[in-house]
């Protein structure tokens, strides 16, 4: 037997105790009336690890679907109520995220980025909020 890998990506795993996740959990709880379960779904979505690596920032996937949506199947569906609630969660998430206390460029203990480092993809964002401080 031989196995051929036709495509693949690095698996993604993030820290659910990060303030970013806490903001998402509070937003989700306000919309759905209960604290979310962190089920580790979406870890195979390749772009998440690429975005996290490029920006050196924490990435969060917000819930907008249902467990019975049959994602990626020929009978995939999406309820309108999920769209409406997803919009609510996103708005509340941004509101909750604004409450997160974190370093500002002036109080960050990291060394300022050099001109050369600023040319690295994602480095510009690192100057606003360092992953190591949050």
FIFI-811984 format. One record per residue (C-alpha): residue number from 0; residue in one letter; x, y, z. Coordinates in steps of 0.001 Angstrom, whole numbers, plus 500000, padded with zeros to 6 digits. Layout:
<r nr="NUM" rest="A" east="X" north="Y" up="Z"/>
...
! end
This chain:
<r nr="0" rest="X" east="500000" north="500000" up="500000"/>
<r nr="1" rest="X" east="501235" north="503475" up="499237"/>
<r nr="2" rest="X" east="499834" north="506754" up="500430"/>
<r nr="3" rest="X" east="500193" north="509965" up="498463"/>
<r nr="4" rest="X" east="499561" north="513301" up="500125"/>
<r nr="5" rest="X" east="497767" north="515386" up="497512"/>
<r nr="6" rest="X" east="497484" north="518508" up="499654"/>
<r nr="7" rest="X" east="497807" north="519536" up="503276"/>
<r nr="8" rest="X" east="498559" north="522299" up="505702"/>
<r nr="9" rest="X" east="499920" north="522836" up="509159"/>
<r nr="10" rest="X" east="497276" north="522172" up="511821"/>
<r nr="11" rest="X" east="496247" north="525218" up="513816"/>
<r nr="12" rest="X" east="495809" north="525350" up="517577"/>
<r nr="13" rest="X" east="495472" north="528473" up="519679"/>
<r nr="14" rest="X" east="495174" north="529355" up="523353"/>
<r nr="15" rest="X" east="491501" north="529546" up="524465"/>
<r nr="16" rest="X" east="492480" north="531489" up="527610"/>
<r nr="17" rest="X" east="493838" north="534364" up="525512"/>
<r nr="18" rest="X" east="491975" north="537702" up="526033"/>
<r nr="19" rest="X" east="490908" north="537542" up="522383"/>
<r nr="20" rest="X" east="489027" north="534313" up="523108"/>
<r nr="21" rest="X" east="487530" north="535743" up="526289"/>
<r nr="22" rest="X" east="486125" north="538649" up="524260"/>
<r nr="23" rest="X" east="484667" north="536181" up="521744"/>
<r nr="24" rest="X" east="483197" north="534034" up="524526"/>
<r nr="25" rest="X" east="481505" north="537034" up="526164"/>
<r nr="26" rest="X" east="480043" north="538112" up="522812"/>
<r nr="27" rest="X" east="478809" north="534600" up="522042"/>
<r nr="28" rest="X" east="477267" north="534275" up="525497"/>
<r nr="29" rest="X" east="475392" north="537560" up="525105"/>
<r nr="30" rest="X" east="473877" north="536455" up="521788"/>
<r nr="31" rest="X" east="473104" north="532812" up="522582"/>
<r nr="32" rest="X" east="472553" north="533075" up="526343"/>
<r nr="33" rest="X" east="475170" north="530505" up="527320"/>
<r nr="34" rest="X" east="478922" north="530229" up="527528"/>
<r nr="35" rest="X" east="480403" north="528609" up="524400"/>
<r nr="36" rest="X" east="482121" north="525243" up="524373"/>
<r nr="37" rest="X" east="485587" north="525379" up="522838"/>
<r nr="38" rest="X" east="485383" north="522353" up="520546"/>
<r nr="39" rest="X" east="488594" north="522843" up="518533"/>
<r nr="40" rest="X" east="486815" north="522888" up="515179"/>
<r nr="41" rest="X" east="488362" north="524699" up="512230"/>
<r nr="42" rest="X" east="491900" north="523608" up="513038"/>
<r nr="43" rest="X" east="492345" north="522390" up="509498"/>
<r nr="44" rest="X" east="491482" north="525719" up="507880"/>
<r nr="45" rest="X" east="494924" north="526479" up="506391"/>
<r nr="46" rest="X" east="494679" north="530261" up="506359"/>
<r nr="47" rest="X" east="494360" north="530529" up="510160"/>
<r nr="48" rest="X" east="497887" north="529339" up="510894"/>
<r nr="49" rest="X" east="499268" north="531405" up="508005"/>
<r nr="50" rest="X" east="497600" north="534570" up="509343"/>
<r nr="51" rest="X" east="498801" north="533871" up="512875"/>
<r nr="52" rest="X" east="502351" north="533207" up="511689"/>
<r nr="53" rest="X" east="502441" north="536254" up="509397"/>
<r nr="54" rest="X" east="501034" north="538732" up="511928"/>
<r nr="55" rest="X" east="502367" north="537122" up="515110"/>
<r nr="56" rest="X" east="498900" north="537820" up="516516"/>
<r nr="57" rest="X" east="496323" north="535531" up="518115"/>
<r nr="58" rest="X" east="493636" north="534344" up="515677"/>
<r nr="59" rest="X" east="490046" north="533558" up="516597"/>
<r nr="60" rest="X" east="487354" north="531785" up="514566"/>
<r nr="61" rest="X" east="483909" north="533042" up="515601"/>
<r nr="62" rest="X" east="480948" north="530633" up="515472"/>
<r nr="63" rest="X" east="478379" north="531439" up="512810"/>
<r nr="64" rest="X" east="477236" north="528008" up="511664"/>
<r nr="65" rest="X" east="475321" north="525113" up="513164"/>
<r nr="66" rest="X" east="476433" north="521555" up="513771"/>
<r nr="67" rest="X" east="473870" north="520284" up="511262"/>
<r nr="68" rest="X" east="474970" north="522565" up="508382"/>
<r nr="69" rest="X" east="476806" north="519665" up="506709"/>
<r nr="70" rest="X" east="479711" north="521943" up="505834"/>
<r nr="71" rest="X" east="481371" north="521253" up="502467"/>
<r nr="72" rest="X" east="478856" north="518565" up="501525"/>
<r nr="73" rest="X" east="476616" north="518593" up="498472"/>
<r nr="74" rest="X" east="473671" north="519380" up="500771"/>
<r nr="75" rest="X" east="475353" north="522154" up="502742"/>
<r nr="76" rest="X" east="472917" north="524628" up="504254"/>
<r nr="77" rest="X" east="473061" north="527849" up="506222"/>
<r nr="78" rest="X" east="470177" north="529164" up="508307"/>
<r nr="79" rest="X" east="469279" north="532856" up="508055"/>
<r nr="80" rest="X" east="469119" north="532993" up="511851"/>
<r nr="81" rest="X" east="472787" north="531934" up="511949"/>
<r nr="82" rest="X" east="473654" north="534838" up="509667"/>
<r nr="83" rest="X" east="471767" north="537312" up="511853"/>
<r nr="84" rest="X" east="473258" north="535904" up="515059"/>
<r nr="85" rest="X" east="476716" north="535821" up="513452"/>
<r nr="86" rest="X" east="476435" north="539545" up="512719"/>
<r nr="87" rest="X" east="475402" north="540147" up="516337"/>
<r nr="88" rest="X" east="478323" north="538077" up="517641"/>
<r nr="89" rest="X" east="480772" north="539955" up="515411"/>
<r nr="90" rest="X" east="479499" north="543361" up="516557"/>
<r nr="91" rest="X" east="479582" north="542388" up="520227"/>
<r nr="92" rest="X" east="483002" north="540764" up="519780"/>
<r nr="93" rest="X" east="484429" north="544040" up="518463"/>
<r nr="94" rest="X" east="482808" north="545841" up="521411"/>
<r nr="95" rest="X" east="484235" north="543322" up="523904"/>
<r nr="96" rest="X" east="487625" north="543440" up="522213"/>
<r nr="97" rest="X" east="487740" north="547201" up="522761"/>
<r nr="98" rest="X" east="487672" north="546509" up="526514"/>
<r nr="99" rest="X" east="490770" north="544274" up="526437"/>
<r nr="100" rest="X" east="493680" north="545857" up="528256"/>
<r nr="101" rest="X" east="496974" north="545386" up="526527"/>
<r nr="102" rest="X" east="500204" north="547070" up="525607"/>
<r nr="103" rest="X" east="500325" north="550160" up="523502"/>
<r nr="104" rest="X" east="503419" north="550822" up="521407"/>
<r nr="105" rest="X" east="504784" north="553165" up="524083"/>
<r nr="106" rest="X" east="504468" north="550641" up="526938"/>
<r nr="107" rest="X" east="505551" north="547520" up="525073"/>
<r nr="108" rest="X" east="508770" north="545920" up="526345"/>
<r nr="109" rest="X" east="509684" north="544580" up="522910"/>
<r nr="110" rest="X" east="512419" north="546215" up="520899"/>
<r nr="111" rest="X" east="511099" north="548550" up="518191"/>
<r nr="112" rest="X" east="511088" north="547010" up="514733"/>
<r nr="113" rest="X" east="513869" north="548003" up="512371"/>
<r nr="114" rest="X" east="513230" north="549231" up="508816"/>
<r nr="115" rest="X" east="514270" north="545805" up="507542"/>
<r nr="116" rest="X" east="511942" north="543967" up="509949"/>
<r nr="117" rest="X" east="509032" north="546188" up="508905"/>
<r nr="118" rest="X" east="509386" north="544767" up="505377"/>
<r nr="119" rest="X" east="508558" north="541242" up="506626"/>
<r nr="120" rest="X" east="504886" north="540377" up="505885"/>
<r nr="121" rest="X" east="502785" north="541013" up="508984"/>
<r nr="122" rest="X" east="505480" north="542921" up="510834"/>
<r nr="123" rest="X" east="503675" north="546255" up="510516"/>
<r nr="124" rest="X" east="500799" north="544909" up="512627"/>
<r nr="125" rest="X" east="503221" north="543672" up="515259"/>
<r nr="126" rest="X" east="504188" north="547268" up="515967"/>
<r nr="127" rest="X" east="500696" north="548022" up="517255"/>
<r nr="128" rest="X" east="500224" north="545071" up="519612"/>
<r nr="129" rest="X" east="502842" north="542443" up="520320"/>
<r nr="130" rest="X" east="501745" north="538870" up="520785"/>
<r nr="131" rest="X" east="504235" north="538383" up="523593"/>
<r nr="132" rest="X" east="502545" north="541023" up="525758"/>
<r nr="133" rest="X" east="498901" north="539979" up="525494"/>
! end
